[in-house]
C-alpha cells in the first residue's frame, strides 16, 4: 500500500525551443546548487530510536536517483503517458533515501513535455504539494532562472513553511483523543457535539461521521499496483450548473462523481441499494465558527457525503448531495479546529483499524471512496518560459478504499485525477467517459 501523493504537469515548450529542449529542462531540474532540507531527509528506525521512526539526513544524497529523464514509446499519446504514470505510481519509495522522485517525460506527439513527481505523504499532502509547485512558477512567460521545486530558495517565509512541514505529528493522535474525550479545556462543548454527530450517524443522516456505508467492490483488500486516469473540464460549465441550481461548484463535482459511480457500478452489476458514502476533506474558515479559536486560520476536517447513487435522476442526486455537504459543514462549524481534528480522527478509525486487523468484508466500511478538491492557480503560469498547460493529481488508494478521486483547479479548468488499484477497480478509464456524460446530464437537468 504505497503512501505517496503524486502530480502530473504538462508543459508547452516556449517559442523557439530547440529539439533538445526536454533535455535542457531535465538538466535545469537536476542541476540544483542547494537542496531544500525537506528533500534531504529519509526515515530511520533503530534500537537507539526506541523503535520509533525519525528523520535522518541522507549523507550520500544522489540527485540522479531522484530526478530522472524518460521518454514515451510511439505513438506518444496521452494514453501512453497515463500508463507510464500508473506504473511509476505503483512502485514504493526507498526508505534508505529521501522519499521523493521526479520524472521529466518527453515523447508526446504534440510536443508537450510532462513532469511526474511523487512524494511520500509523511513529507507533504496534496495542498502542500500544490503550494510548493506554485512557489516556483511565474505569471511572466519571459522570466528565467526559476528554481526546481526541491531547490533551496532564499525566502524566509518558504523556509518557515518547510519547517512546519517537517515538524513531527507524533503528538496529534494523543491530543486528538484527549480532546474527543473532553479532557482538555479546548474540548468545552465537545460532548454535546459528539453526541449529536453520533446520533445523526446512527440515523443514517448526513454528518461528519458515517455508520451506514454499503459494501462495494472498492471496499476490500488491494494490491500495490495502480491505474491512473485524468481529464479536465471548463470550470465555467460547472459554475453555470451550480448557479442554475443554487449549488456550489464542489457540489457539482460531487454530483459528477456520483453519476459516474452509479453508471460504472450498474455496468458491473455491482451497485448497492443504499447510497454510496464519500469521505470529503473540507477546509473551514475558523473565523466563521462561533466557537473557533481567536487566532483564526483554517480548520480542516472531513465530511461524510451521501452520494445519492440510489437515485436515477441527476437533479435529485445534486440536490441530495448539496444538502449532505451543507449539513456536514454545519456540524463541523460548531466545533473548534482541535475538535474537528478529533472528530475526523474518530471517523477515520474504522478505515485504519479494519485493514490492520484484516477484517475487510466483516466490518462495514465507514465510507466507500475518497473525493477531494485541491485549489490551484487561477491564471496561466510558466516555469522558465514553459507554459503549464495542465496539472493532474495522483493520490492514495488504501486497503478497503480502492479508489481515490482528487480534483485540482487551474487556469479555468477542473482536472480530475482518478487513482485506483489496478486489480480491484477494473476498466478505471471508463469513469472519464461517465464523468463527461454526467456534466451533460446535469446541464440538461439544470435547463442550460
ChimeraX attribute file (.defattr): number of C-alpha atoms within 10 A of each C-alpha:
attribute: neighborCount
match mode: 1-to-1
recipient: residues
	/A:1	16
	/A:2	19
	/A:3	18
	/A:4	26
	/A:5	22
	/A:6	25
	/A:7	22
	/A:8	21
	/A:9	17
	/A:10	18
	/A:11	20
	/A:12	19
	/A:13	20
	/A:14	16
	/A:15	8
	/A:16	7
	/A:17	13
	/A:18	10
	/A:19	9
	/A:20	8
	/A:21	15
	/A:22	23
	/A:23	15
	/A:24	13
	/A:25	17
	/A:26	20
	/A:27	15
	/A:28	15
	/A:29	21
	/A:30	21
	/A:31	15
	/A:32	16
	/A:33	8
	/A:34	11
	/A:35	16
	/A:36	16
	/A:37	15
	/A:38	21
	/A:39	23
	/A:40	21
	/A:41	23
	/A:42	20
	/A:43	18
	/A:44	16
	/A:45	13
	/A:46	10
	/A:47	7
	/A:48	7
	/A:49	10
	/A:50	8
	/A:51	10
	/A:52	12
	/A:53	13
	/A:54	13
	/A:55	15
	/A:56	15
	/A:57	16
	/A:58	15
	/A:59	9
	/A:60	8
	/A:61	14
	/A:62	12
	/A:63	15
	/A:64	12
	/A:65	12
	/A:66	18
	/A:67	18
	/A:68	18
	/A:69	17
	/A:70	16
	/A:71	17
	/A:72	17
	/A:73	13
	/A:74	10
	/A:75	11
	/A:76	16
	/A:77	14
	/A:78	15
	/A:79	13
	/A:80	16
	/A:81	22
	/A:82	16
	/A:83	16
	/A:84	20
	/A:85	24
	/A:86	21
	/A:87	14
	/A:88	19
	/A:89	28
	/A:90	21
	/A:91	14
	/A:92	14
	/A:93	18
	/A:94	11
	/A:95	11
	/A:96	12
	/A:97	22
	/A:98	24
	/A:99	23
	/A:100	24
	/A:101	20
	/A:102	23
	/A:103	21
	/A:104	22
	/A:105	23
	/A:106	22
	/A:107	20
	/A:108	19
	/A:109	13
	/A:110	10
	/A:111	14
	/A:112	18
	/A:113	23
	/A:114	25
	/A:115	20
	/A:116	24
	/A:117	24
	/A:118	25
	/A:119	22
	/A:120	18
	/A:121	19
	/A:122	15
	/A:123	21
	/A:124	19
	/A:125	16
	/A:126	23
	/A:127	14
	/A:128	16
	/A:129	22
	/A:130	19
	/A:131	14
	/A:132	18
	/A:133	18
	/A:134	16
	/A:135	15
	/A:136	18
	/A:137	24
	/A:138	20
	/A:139	14
	/A:140	14
	/A:141	16
	/A:142	12
	/A:143	14
	/A:144	13
	/A:145	9
	/A:146	18
	/A:147	20
	/A:148	21
	/A:149	20
	/A:150	21
	/A:151	20
	/A:152	18
	/A:153	18
	/A:154	8
	/A:155	8
	/A:156	9
	/A:157	10
	/A:158	14
	/A:159	16
	/A:160	11
	/A:161	12
	/A:162	19
	/A:163	12
	/A:164	10
	/A:165	16
	/A:166	16
	/A:167	9
	/A:168	11
	/A:169	9
	/A:170	10
	/A:171	8
	/A:172	14
	/A:173	13
	/A:174	11
	/A:175	17
	/A:176	22
	/A:177	18
	/A:178	17
	/A:179	23
	/A:180	25
	/A:181	14
	/A:182	17
	/A:183	13
	/A:184	13
	/A:185	9
	/A:186	19
	/A:187	20
	/A:188	16
	/A:189	15
	/A:190	22
	/A:191	14
	/A:192	10
	/A:193	19
	/A:194	22
	/A:195	11
	/A:196	14
	/A:197	21
	/A:198	19
	/A:199	14
	/A:200	17
	/A:201	18
	/A:202	14
	/A:203	11
	/A:204	15
	/A:205	21
	/A:206	25
	/A:207	28
	/A:208	30
	/A:209	30
	/A:210	27
	/A:211	21
	/A:212	20
	/A:213	20
	/A:214	18
	/A:215	23
	/A:216	20
	/A:217	19
	/A:218	23
	/A:219	25
	/A:220	20
	/A:221	19
	/A:222	23
	/A:223	17
	/A:224	17
	/A:225	18
	/A:226	26
	/A:227	26
	/A:228	25
	/A:229	25
	/A:230	23
	/A:231	19
	/A:232	20
	/A:233	16
	/A:234	14
	/A:235	18
	/A:236	13
	/A:237	17
	/A:238	22
	/A:239	16
	/A:240	18
	/A:241	25
	/A:242	21
	/A:243	12
	/A:244	13
	/A:245	19
	/A:246	13
	/A:247	19
	/A:248	18
	/A:249	19
	/A:250	18
	/A:251	24
	/A:252	26
	/A:253	23
	/A:254	25
	/A:255	28
	/A:256	25
	/A:257	23
	/A:258	29
	/A:259	29
	/A:260	23
	/A:261	19
	/A:262	22
	/A:263	20
	/A:264	20
	/A:265	15
	/A:266	12
	/A:267	10
	/A:268	10
	/A:269	9
	/A:270	14
	/A:271	21
	/A:272	17
	/A:273	10
	/A:274	16
	/A:275	20
	/A:276	24
	/A:277	26
	/A:278	26
	/A:279	23
	/A:280	23
	/A:281	17
	/A:282	19
	/A:283	14
	/A:284	19
	/A:285	15
	/A:286	21
	/A:287	16
	/A:288	12
	/A:289	19
	/A:290	12
	/A:291	16
	/A:292	22
	/A:293	16
	/A:294	10
	/A:295	8
	/A:296	13
	/A:297	14
	/A:298	15
	/A:299	23
	/A:300	17
	/A:301	24
	/A:302	25
	/A:303	27
	/A:304	30
	/A:305	30
	/A:306	31
	/A:307	27
	/A:308	24
	/A:309	27
	/A:310	17
	/A:311	18
	/A:312	12
	/A:313	14
	/A:314	23
	/A:315	18
	/A:316	14
	/A:317	24
	/A:318	28
	/A:319	17
	/A:320	21
	/A:321	25
	/A:322	24
	/A:323	16
	/A:324	23
	/A:325	25
	/A:326	17
	/A:327	19
	/A:328	24
	/A:329	21
	/A:330	16
	/A:331	20
	/A:332	28
	/A:333	22
	/A:334	18
	/A:335	27
	/A:336	22
	/A:337	25
	/A:338	21
	/A:339	29
	/A:340	25
	/A:341	24
	/A:342	27
	/A:343	25
	/A:344	22
	/A:345	20
	/A:346	17
	/A:347	22
	/A:348	17
	/A:349	11
	/A:350	17
	/A:351	22
	/A:352	15
	/A:353	12
	/A:354	20
	/A:355	20
	/A:356	11
	/A:357	8
	/A:358	14
	/A:359	15
	/A:360	19
	/A:361	15
	/A:362	9
	/A:363	13
	/A:364	18
	/A:365	26
	/A:366	27
	/A:367	30
	/A:368	27
	/A:369	22
	/A:370	21
	/A:371	20
	/A:372	22
	/A:373	22
	/A:374	19
	/A:375	15
	/A:376	19
	/A:377	17
	/A:378	11
	/A:379	10
	/A:380	17
	/A:381	23
	/A:382	23
	/A:383	27
	/A:384	21
	/A:385	23
	/A:386	23
	/A:387	21
	/A:388	22
	/A:389	17
	/A:390	22
	/A:391	28
	/A:392	25
	/A:393	29
	/A:394	30
	/A:395	28
	/A:396	25
	/A:397	26
	/A:398	26
	/A:399	23
	/A:400	27
	/A:401	26
	/A:402	27
	/A:403	28
	/A:404	24
	/A:405	24
	/A:406	22
	/A:407	25
	/A:408	23
	/A:409	22
	/A:410	24
	/A:411	17
	/A:412	15
	/A:413	20
	/A:414	27
	/A:415	23
	/A:416	27
	/A:417	24
	/A:418	26
	/A:419	26
	/A:420	30
	/A:421	28
	/A:422	21
	/A:423	15
	/A:424	20
	/A:425	17
	/A:426	14
	/A:427	11
	/A:428	19
	/A:429	17
	/A:430	13
	/A:431	19
	/A:432	19
	/A:433	12
	/A:434	19
	/A:435	23
	/A:436	16
	/A:437	14
	/A:438	22
	/A:439	23
	/A:440	15
	/A:441	17
	/A:442	24
	/A:443	19
	/A:444	13
	/A:445	17
	/A:446	17
	/A:447	10
	/A:448	11
